[in-house]
């Protein structure tokens, strides 16, 4: 990926951190294994037991996109 666009590829959290969007991950093309909030790959490269924990959290509280 070359240039990132705020609001498309990332946004700033209330804590001042950069949060990568689902669009960013789709363009990247794979799960990096870090447990990203907007991972569209169902955390496939995150090791257990963290993968199951993240999946349960997402099921109970889907990520909200805040541009």
PyMOL Python script that loads the backbone (N, CA, C, O; Angstrom):
from pymol import cmd

cmd.read_pdbstr("""\
ATOM      1  N   UNK A   1       0.839  -1.174   0.000  1.00  0.00           N
ATOM      2  CA  UNK A   1       0.000   0.000   0.000  1.00  0.00           C
ATOM      3  C   UNK A   1       0.882   1.233   0.000  1.00  0.00           C
ATOM      4  O   UNK A   1       1.909   1.293   0.675  1.00  0.00           O
ATOM      5  N   UNK A   2       0.463   2.184  -0.753  1.00  0.00           N
ATOM      6  CA  UNK A   2       1.269   3.391  -0.866  1.00  0.00           C
ATOM      7  C   UNK A   2       0.817   4.452   0.125  1.00  0.00           C
ATOM      8  O   UNK A   2       1.398   4.582   1.202  1.00  0.00           O
ATOM      9  N   UNK A   3      -0.189   5.191  -0.222  1.00  0.00           N
ATOM     10  CA  UNK A   3      -0.652   6.281   0.628  1.00  0.00           C
ATOM     11  C   UNK A   3      -1.898   5.871   1.390  1.00  0.00           C
ATOM     12  O   UNK A   3      -2.799   5.239   0.838  1.00  0.00           O
ATOM     13  N   UNK A   4      -1.942   6.236   2.661  1.00  0.00           N
ATOM     14  CA  UNK A   4      -3.116   5.962   3.478  1.00  0.00           C
ATOM     15  C   UNK A   4      -3.955   7.228   3.571  1.00  0.00           C
ATOM     16  O   UNK A   4      -3.425   8.332   3.698  1.00  0.00           O
ATOM     17  N   UNK A   5      -5.270   7.053   3.506  1.00  0.00           N
ATOM     18  CA  UNK A   5      -6.195   8.171   3.570  1.00  0.00           C
ATOM     19  C   UNK A   5      -6.979   8.092   4.869  1.00  0.00           C
ATOM     20  O   UNK A   5      -7.619   7.082   5.163  1.00  0.00           O
ATOM     21  N   UNK A   6      -6.921   9.169   5.641  1.00  0.00           N
ATOM     22  CA  UNK A   6      -7.686   9.210   6.885  1.00  0.00           C
ATOM     23  C   UNK A   6      -9.171   9.097   6.570  1.00  0.00           C
ATOM     24  O   UNK A   6      -9.665   9.749   5.650  1.00  0.00           O
ATOM     25  N   UNK A   7      -9.881   8.274   7.331  1.00  0.00           N
ATOM     26  CA  UNK A   7     -11.306   8.049   7.109  1.00  0.00           C
ATOM     27  C   UNK A   7     -11.581   6.883   6.184  1.00  0.00           C
ATOM     28  O   UNK A   7     -12.667   6.305   6.225  1.00  0.00           O
ATOM     29  N   UNK A   8     -10.615   6.526   5.347  1.00  0.00           N
ATOM     30  CA  UNK A   8     -10.758   5.364   4.461  1.00  0.00           C
ATOM     31  C   UNK A   8      -9.916   4.199   4.973  1.00  0.00           C
ATOM     32  O   UNK A   8     -10.408   3.078   5.101  1.00  0.00           O
ATOM     33  N   UNK A   9      -8.658   4.469   5.262  1.00  0.00           N
ATOM     34  CA  UNK A   9      -7.736   3.429   5.707  1.00  0.00           C
ATOM     35  C   UNK A   9      -7.514   3.414   7.216  1.00  0.00           C
ATOM     36  O   UNK A   9      -7.121   2.392   7.779  1.00  0.00           O
ATOM     37  N   UNK A  10      -7.764   4.531   7.863  1.00  0.00           N
ATOM     38  CA  UNK A  10      -7.560   4.614   9.308  1.00  0.00           C
ATOM     39  C   UNK A  10      -8.375   5.764   9.878  1.00  0.00           C
ATOM     40  O   UNK A  10      -8.847   6.639   9.152  1.00  0.00           O
ATOM     41  N   UNK A  11      -8.525   5.738  11.191  1.00  0.00           N
ATOM     42  CA  UNK A  11      -9.094   6.869  11.921  1.00  0.00           C
ATOM     43  C   UNK A  11      -8.414   6.935  13.281  1.00  0.00           C
ATOM     44  O   UNK A  11      -7.721   5.999  13.679  1.00  0.00           O
ATOM     45  N   UNK A  12      -8.611   8.035  13.988  1.00  0.00           N
ATOM     46  CA  UNK A  12      -8.009   8.227  15.304  1.00  0.00           C
ATOM     47  C   UNK A  12      -8.996   7.814  16.381  1.00  0.00           C
ATOM     48  O   UNK A  12     -10.160   8.214  16.350  1.00  0.00           O
ATOM     49  N   UNK A  13      -8.537   7.020  17.326  1.00  0.00           N
ATOM     50  CA  UNK A  13      -9.387   6.609  18.446  1.00  0.00           C
ATOM     51  C   UNK A  13      -9.516   7.766  19.429  1.00  0.00           C
ATOM     52  O   UNK A  13      -8.802   8.764  19.333  1.00  0.00           O
ATOM     53  N   UNK A  14     -10.431   7.617  20.366  1.00  0.00           N
ATOM     54  CA  UNK A  14     -10.596   8.633  21.409  1.00  0.00           C
ATOM     55  C   UNK A  14      -9.339   8.773  22.257  1.00  0.00           C
ATOM     56  O   UNK A  14      -9.113   9.810  22.881  1.00  0.00           O
ATOM     57  N   UNK A  15      -8.519   7.719  22.278  1.00  0.00           N
ATOM     58  CA  UNK A  15      -7.271   7.729  23.044  1.00  0.00           C
ATOM     59  C   UNK A  15      -6.097   8.297  22.250  1.00  0.00           C
ATOM     60  O   UNK A  15      -4.974   8.354  22.750  1.00  0.00           O
ATOM     61  N   UNK A  16      -6.362   8.718  21.006  1.00  0.00           N
ATOM     62  CA  UNK A  16      -5.308   9.285  20.172  1.00  0.00           C
ATOM     63  C   UNK A  16      -4.479   8.265  19.417  1.00  0.00           C
ATOM     64  O   UNK A  16      -3.390   8.578  18.938  1.00  0.00           O
ATOM     65  N   UNK A  17      -4.991   7.034  19.307  1.00  0.00           N
ATOM     66  CA  UNK A  17      -4.278   5.984  18.576  1.00  0.00           C
ATOM     67  C   UNK A  17      -4.854   5.830  17.177  1.00  0.00           C
ATOM     68  O   UNK A  17      -6.038   6.082  16.955  1.00  0.00           O
ATOM     69  N   UNK A  18      -4.019   5.416  16.240  1.00  0.00           N
ATOM     70  CA  UNK A  18      -4.487   5.143  14.883  1.00  0.00           C
ATOM     71  C   UNK A  18      -5.140   3.768  14.864  1.00  0.00           C
ATOM     72  O   UNK A  18      -4.564   2.794  15.348  1.00  0.00           O
ATOM     73  N   UNK A  19      -6.348   3.691  14.301  1.00  0.00           N
ATOM     74  CA  UNK A  19      -7.072   2.439  14.162  1.00  0.00           C
ATOM     75  C   UNK A  19      -7.225   2.166  12.670  1.00  0.00           C
ATOM     76  O   UNK A  19      -7.803   2.970  11.939  1.00  0.00           O
ATOM     77  N   UNK A  20      -6.706   1.033  12.229  1.00  0.00           N
ATOM     78  CA  UNK A  20      -6.784   0.667  10.821  1.00  0.00           C
ATOM     79  C   UNK A  20      -8.173   0.107  10.510  1.00  0.00           C
ATOM     80  O   UNK A  20      -8.723  -0.669  11.290  1.00  0.00           O
ATOM     81  N   UNK A  21      -8.733   0.505   9.369  1.00  0.00           N
ATOM     82  CA  UNK A  21     -10.090   0.115   8.998  1.00  0.00           C
ATOM     83  C   UNK A  21     -10.108  -1.229   8.265  1.00  0.00           C
ATOM     84  O   UNK A  21      -9.072  -1.763   7.870  1.00  0.00           O
ATOM     85  N   UNK A  22     -11.315  -1.749   8.101  1.00  0.00           N
ATOM     86  CA  UNK A  22     -11.494  -2.977   7.330  1.00  0.00           C
ATOM     87  C   UNK A  22     -10.972  -2.790   5.911  1.00  0.00           C
ATOM     88  O   UNK A  22     -10.358  -3.699   5.354  1.00  0.00           O
ATOM     89  N   UNK A  23     -11.210  -1.620   5.320  1.00  0.00           N
ATOM     90  CA  UNK A  23     -10.727  -1.341   3.961  1.00  0.00           C
ATOM     91  C   UNK A  23      -9.219  -1.474   3.877  1.00  0.00           C
ATOM     92  O   UNK A  23      -8.700  -2.044   2.918  1.00  0.00           O
ATOM     93  N   UNK A  24      -8.511  -0.957   4.864  1.00  0.00           N
ATOM     94  CA  UNK A  24      -7.056  -1.085   4.902  1.00  0.00           C
ATOM     95  C   UNK A  24      -6.653  -2.555   4.860  1.00  0.00           C
ATOM     96  O   UNK A  24      -5.791  -2.952   4.076  1.00  0.00           O
ATOM     97  N   UNK A  25      -7.287  -3.355   5.715  1.00  0.00           N
ATOM     98  CA  UNK A  25      -6.939  -4.774   5.796  1.00  0.00           C
ATOM     99  C   UNK A  25      -7.280  -5.517   4.512  1.00  0.00           C
ATOM    100  O   UNK A  25      -6.525  -6.390   4.084  1.00  0.00           O
ATOM    101  N   UNK A  26      -8.399  -5.185   3.896  1.00  0.00           N
ATOM    102  CA  UNK A  26      -8.772  -5.828   2.638  1.00  0.00           C
ATOM    103  C   UNK A  26      -7.747  -5.517   1.552  1.00  0.00           C
ATOM    104  O   UNK A  26      -7.382  -6.395   0.770  1.00  0.00           O
ATOM    105  N   UNK A  27      -7.285  -4.280   1.500  1.00  0.00           N
ATOM    106  CA  UNK A  27      -6.269  -3.918   0.504  1.00  0.00           C
ATOM    107  C   UNK A  27      -4.932  -4.581   0.812  1.00  0.00           C
ATOM    108  O   UNK A  27      -4.177  -4.910  -0.103  1.00  0.00           O
ATOM    109  N   UNK A  28      -4.633  -4.779   2.099  1.00  0.00           N
ATOM    110  CA  UNK A  28      -3.394  -5.468   2.487  1.00  0.00           C
ATOM    111  C   UNK A  28      -3.457  -6.929   2.046  1.00  0.00           C
ATOM    112  O   UNK A  28      -2.475  -7.485   1.553  1.00  0.00           O
ATOM    113  N   UNK A  29      -4.633  -7.543   2.233  1.00  0.00           N
ATOM    114  CA  UNK A  29      -4.844  -8.866   1.678  1.00  0.00           C
ATOM    115  C   UNK A  29      -4.666 -10.062   2.608  1.00  0.00           C
ATOM    116  O   UNK A  29      -4.814 -11.202   2.166  1.00  0.00           O
ATOM    117  N   UNK A  30      -4.354  -9.837   3.878  1.00  0.00           N
ATOM    118  CA  UNK A  30      -4.167 -10.971   4.783  1.00  0.00           C
ATOM    119  C   UNK A  30      -4.266 -10.510   6.234  1.00  0.00           C
ATOM    120  O   UNK A  30      -4.164  -9.319   6.530  1.00  0.00           O
ATOM    121  N   UNK A  31      -4.465 -11.467   7.128  1.00  0.00           N
ATOM    122  CA  UNK A  31      -4.482 -11.201   8.568  1.00  0.00           C
ATOM    123  C   UNK A  31      -3.039 -11.149   9.067  1.00  0.00           C
ATOM    124  O   UNK A  31      -2.255 -12.065   8.818  1.00  0.00           O
ATOM    125  N   UNK A  32      -2.698 -10.079   9.767  1.00  0.00           N
ATOM    126  CA  UNK A  32      -1.328  -9.921  10.267  1.00  0.00           C
ATOM    127  C   UNK A  32      -1.105 -10.653  11.583  1.00  0.00           C
ATOM    128  O   UNK A  32       0.038 -10.824  12.007  1.00  0.00           O
ATOM    129  N   UNK A  33      -2.193 -11.095  12.243  1.00  0.00           N
ATOM    130  CA  UNK A  33      -2.057 -11.842  13.489  1.00  0.00           C
ATOM    131  C   UNK A  33      -1.985 -10.988  14.736  1.00  0.00           C
ATOM    132  O   UNK A  33      -1.706 -11.503  15.819  1.00  0.00           O
ATOM    133  N   UNK A  34      -2.235  -9.676  14.608  1.00  0.00           N
ATOM    134  CA  UNK A  34      -2.164  -8.787  15.769  1.00  0.00           C
ATOM    135  C   UNK A  34      -3.497  -8.592  16.477  1.00  0.00           C
ATOM    136  O   UNK A  34      -3.550  -7.906  17.498  1.00  0.00           O
ATOM    137  N   UNK A  35      -4.560  -9.170  15.968  1.00  0.00           N
ATOM    138  CA  UNK A  35      -5.866  -9.022  16.604  1.00  0.00           C
ATOM    139  C   UNK A  35      -6.489  -7.665  16.360  1.00  0.00           C
ATOM    140  O   UNK A  35      -7.110  -7.101  17.261  1.00  0.00           O
ATOM    141  N   UNK A  36      -6.338  -7.140  15.184  1.00  0.00           N
ATOM    142  CA  UNK A  36      -6.837  -5.810  14.842  1.00  0.00           C
ATOM    143  C   UNK A  36      -8.360  -5.725  14.960  1.00  0.00           C
ATOM    144  O   UNK A  36      -9.076  -6.665  14.616  1.00  0.00           O
ATOM    145  N   UNK A  37      -8.832  -4.599  15.445  1.00  0.00           N
ATOM    146  CA  UNK A  37     -10.263  -4.374  15.692  1.00  0.00           C
ATOM    147  C   UNK A  37     -11.126  -4.635  14.456  1.00  0.00           C
ATOM    148  O   UNK A  37     -12.212  -5.203  14.574  1.00  0.00           O
ATOM    149  N   UNK A  38     -10.660  -4.231  13.283  1.00  0.00           N
ATOM    150  CA  UNK A  38     -11.472  -4.339  12.073  1.00  0.00           C
ATOM    151  C   UNK A  38     -11.001  -5.442  11.121  1.00  0.00           C
ATOM    152  O   UNK A  38     -11.216  -5.349   9.913  1.00  0.00           O
ATOM    153  N   UNK A  39     -10.367  -6.475  11.652  1.00  0.00           N
ATOM    154  CA  UNK A  39      -9.865  -7.572  10.815  1.00  0.00           C
ATOM    155  C   UNK A  39     -11.018  -8.272  10.096  1.00  0.00           C
ATOM    156  O   UNK A  39     -11.920  -8.804  10.744  1.00  0.00           O
ATOM    157  N   UNK A  40     -10.993  -8.276   8.745  1.00  0.00           N
ATOM    158  CA  UNK A  40     -12.049  -8.959   7.999  1.00  0.00           C
ATOM    159  C   UNK A  40     -11.756 -10.445   7.778  1.00  0.00           C
ATOM    160  O   UNK A  40     -12.527 -11.136   7.112  1.00  0.00           O
ATOM    161  N   UNK A  41     -10.662 -10.931   8.325  1.00  0.00           N
ATOM    162  CA  UNK A  41     -10.222 -12.308   8.099  1.00  0.00           C
ATOM    163  C   UNK A  41     -10.462 -13.217   9.301  1.00  0.00           C
ATOM    164  O   UNK A  41      -9.835 -14.270   9.423  1.00  0.00           O
ATOM    165  N   UNK A  42     -11.367 -12.811  10.185  1.00  0.00           N
ATOM    166  CA  UNK A  42     -11.724 -13.618  11.358  1.00  0.00           C
ATOM    167  C   UNK A  42     -10.507 -14.022  12.193  1.00  0.00           C
ATOM    168  O   UNK A  42     -10.464 -15.109  12.769  1.00  0.00           O
ATOM    169  N   UNK A  43      -9.532 -13.135  12.243  1.00  0.00           N
ATOM    170  CA  UNK A  43      -8.350 -13.334  13.101  1.00  0.00           C
ATOM    171  C   UNK A  43      -7.616 -14.649  12.781  1.00  0.00           C
ATOM    172  O   UNK A  43      -7.069 -15.281  13.685  1.00  0.00           O
ATOM    173  N   UNK A  44      -7.600 -15.058  11.526  1.00  0.00           N
ATOM    174  CA  UNK A  44      -7.076 -16.386  11.167  1.00  0.00           C
ATOM    175  C   UNK A  44      -5.618 -16.615  11.545  1.00  0.00           C
ATOM    176  O   UNK A  44      -5.225 -17.764  11.744  1.00  0.00           O
ATOM    177  N   UNK A  45      -4.809 -15.580  11.649  1.00  0.00           N
ATOM    178  CA  UNK A  45      -3.401 -15.764  12.019  1.00  0.00           C
ATOM    179  C   UNK A  45      -3.090 -15.414  13.464  1.00  0.00           C
ATOM    180  O   UNK A  45      -1.923 -15.368  13.853  1.00  0.00           O
ATOM    181  N   UNK A  46      -4.122 -15.165  14.265  1.00  0.00           N
ATOM    182  CA  UNK A  46      -3.932 -14.879  15.691  1.00  0.00           C
ATOM    183  C   UNK A  46      -3.901 -16.219  16.426  1.00  0.00           C
ATOM    184  O   UNK A  46      -4.809 -17.034  16.259  1.00  0.00           O
ATOM    185  N   UNK A  47      -2.879 -16.454  17.226  1.00  0.00           N
ATOM    186  CA  UNK A  47      -2.795 -17.736  17.940  1.00  0.00           C
ATOM    187  C   UNK A  47      -3.864 -17.866  19.026  1.00  0.00           C
ATOM    188  O   UNK A  47      -4.331 -16.875  19.589  1.00  0.00           O
ATOM    189  N   UNK A  48      -4.230 -19.097  19.297  1.00  0.00           N
ATOM    190  CA  UNK A  48      -5.155 -19.385  20.407  1.00  0.00           C
ATOM    191  C   UNK A  48      -4.396 -19.231  21.718  1.00  0.00           C
ATOM    192  O   UNK A  48      -3.186 -19.457  21.739  1.00  0.00           O
ATOM    193  N   UNK A  49      -5.030 -18.868  22.776  1.00  0.00           N
ATOM    194  CA  UNK A  49      -6.467 -18.698  22.954  1.00  0.00           C
ATOM    195  C   UNK A  49      -6.962 -17.301  22.576  1.00  0.00           C
ATOM    196  O   UNK A  49      -8.164 -17.039  22.624  1.00  0.00           O
ATOM    197  N   UNK A  50      -6.049 -16.402  22.200  1.00  0.00           N
ATOM    198  CA  UNK A  50      -6.429 -15.021  21.887  1.00  0.00           C
ATOM    199  C   UNK A  50      -7.451 -14.954  20.753  1.00  0.00           C
ATOM    200  O   UNK A  50      -8.365 -14.130  20.801  1.00  0.00           O
ATOM    201  N   UNK A  51      -7.313 -15.810  19.729  1.00  0.00           N
ATOM    202  CA  UNK A  51      -8.246 -15.789  18.600  1.00  0.00           C
ATOM    203  C   UNK A  51      -9.685 -16.006  19.071  1.00  0.00           C
ATOM    204  O   UNK A  51     -10.590 -15.281  18.656  1.00  0.00           O
ATOM    205  N   UNK A  52      -9.895 -16.984  19.922  1.00  0.00           N
ATOM    206  CA  UNK A  52     -11.243 -17.258  20.437  1.00  0.00           C
ATOM    207  C   UNK A  52     -11.762 -16.106  21.291  1.00  0.00           C
ATOM    208  O   UNK A  52     -12.946 -15.774  21.235  1.00  0.00           O
ATOM    209  N   UNK A  53     -10.885 -15.502  22.076  1.00  0.00           N
ATOM    210  CA  UNK A  53     -11.284 -14.364  22.904  1.00  0.00           C
ATOM    211  C   UNK A  53     -11.735 -13.192  22.034  1.00  0.00           C
ATOM    212  O   UNK A  53     -12.757 -12.562  22.307  1.00  0.00           O
ATOM    213  N   UNK A  54     -10.966 -12.908  20.987  1.00  0.00           N
ATOM    214  CA  UNK A  54     -11.321 -11.811  20.085  1.00  0.00           C
ATOM    215  C   UNK A  54     -12.624 -12.092  19.345  1.00  0.00           C
ATOM    216  O   UNK A  54     -13.454 -11.199  19.178  1.00  0.00           O
ATOM    217  N   UNK A  55     -12.798 -13.327  18.905  1.00  0.00           N
ATOM    218  CA  UNK A  55     -14.025 -13.696  18.197  1.00  0.00           C
ATOM    219  C   UNK A  55     -15.241 -13.530  19.104  1.00  0.00           C
ATOM    220  O   UNK A  55     -16.289 -13.062  18.658  1.00  0.00           O
ATOM    221  N   UNK A  56     -15.109 -13.908  20.360  1.00  0.00           N
ATOM    222  CA  UNK A  56     -16.211 -13.763  21.308  1.00  0.00           C
ATOM    223  C   UNK A  56     -16.506 -12.282  21.573  1.00  0.00           C
ATOM    224  O   UNK A  56     -17.667 -11.877  21.628  1.00  0.00           O
ATOM    225  N   UNK A  57     -15.460 -11.488  21.734  1.00  0.00           N
ATOM    226  CA  UNK A  57     -15.646 -10.054  21.943  1.00  0.00           C
ATOM    227  C   UNK A  57     -16.353  -9.421  20.754  1.00  0.00           C
ATOM    228  O   UNK A  57     -17.249  -8.596  20.933  1.00  0.00           O
ATOM    229  N   UNK A  58     -15.959  -9.800  19.539  1.00  0.00           N
ATOM    230  CA  UNK A  58     -16.577  -9.231  18.343  1.00  0.00           C
ATOM    231  C   UNK A  58     -18.044  -9.636  18.249  1.00  0.00           C
ATOM    232  O   UNK A  58     -18.889  -8.836  17.848  1.00  0.00           O
ATOM    233  N   UNK A  59     -18.341 -10.864  18.615  1.00  0.00           N
ATOM    234  CA  UNK A  59     -19.717 -11.339  18.566  1.00  0.00           C
ATOM    235  C   UNK A  59     -20.595 -10.542  19.531  1.00  0.00           C
ATOM    236  O   UNK A  59     -21.741 -10.223  19.212  1.00  0.00           O
ATOM    237  N   UNK A  60     -20.063 -10.226  20.699  1.00  0.00           N
ATOM    238  CA  UNK A  60     -20.811  -9.486  21.713  1.00  0.00           C
ATOM    239  C   UNK A  60     -20.830  -7.984  21.500  1.00  0.00           C
ATOM    240  O   UNK A  60     -21.782  -7.306  21.887  1.00  0.00           O
ATOM    241  N   UNK A  61     -19.774  -7.464  20.882  1.00  0.00           N
ATOM    242  CA  UNK A  61     -19.634  -6.023  20.657  1.00  0.00           C
ATOM    243  C   UNK A  61     -18.991  -5.780  19.304  1.00  0.00           C
ATOM    244  O   UNK A  61     -17.773  -5.619  19.232  1.00  0.00           O
ATOM    245  N   UNK A  62     -19.775  -5.745  18.217  1.00  0.00           N
ATOM    246  CA  UNK A  62     -19.188  -5.506  16.893  1.00  0.00           C
ATOM    247  C   UNK A  62     -18.453  -4.175  16.870  1.00  0.00           C
ATOM    248  O   UNK A  62     -18.887  -3.220  17.515  1.00  0.00           O
ATOM    249  N   UNK A  63     -17.333  -4.093  16.128  1.00  0.00           N
ATOM    250  CA  UNK A  63     -16.573  -2.856  16.094  1.00  0.00           C
ATOM    251  C   UNK A  63     -17.377  -1.746  15.437  1.00  0.00           C
ATOM    252  O   UNK A  63     -18.055  -1.970  14.434  1.00  0.00           O
ATOM    253  N   UNK A  64     -17.301  -0.565  15.997  1.00  0.00           N
ATOM    254  CA  UNK A  64     -17.993   0.589  15.434  1.00  0.00           C
ATOM    255  C   UNK A  64     -17.004   1.412  14.645  1.00  0.00           C
ATOM    256  O   UNK A  64     -15.903   1.691  15.120  1.00  0.00           O
ATOM    257  N   UNK A  65     -17.381   1.797  13.464  1.00  0.00           N
ATOM    258  CA  UNK A  65     -16.522   2.655  12.651  1.00  0.00           C
ATOM    259  C   UNK A  65     -16.805   4.109  13.004  1.00  0.00           C
ATOM    260  O   UNK A  65     -17.940   4.576  12.909  1.00  0.00           O
ATOM    261  N   UNK A  66     -15.772   4.803  13.407  1.00  0.00           N
ATOM    262  CA  UNK A  66     -15.908   6.221  13.754  1.00  0.00           C
ATOM    263  C   UNK A  66     -14.896   7.010  12.944  1.00  0.00           C
ATOM    264  O   UNK A  66     -13.730   7.103  13.326  1.00  0.00           O
ATOM    265  N   UNK A  67     -15.337   7.585  11.818  1.00  0.00           N
ATOM    266  CA  UNK A  67     -14.374   8.355  11.006  1.00  0.00           C
ATOM    267  C   UNK A  67     -13.943   9.639  11.684  1.00  0.00           C
ATOM    268  O   UNK A  67     -13.141  10.391  11.129  1.00  0.00           O
TER     269      UNK A  67
END
""", "prot")
cmd.dss("prot")
cmd.show_as("cartoon", "prot")
cmd.util.cbc("prot")
cmd.orient("prot")
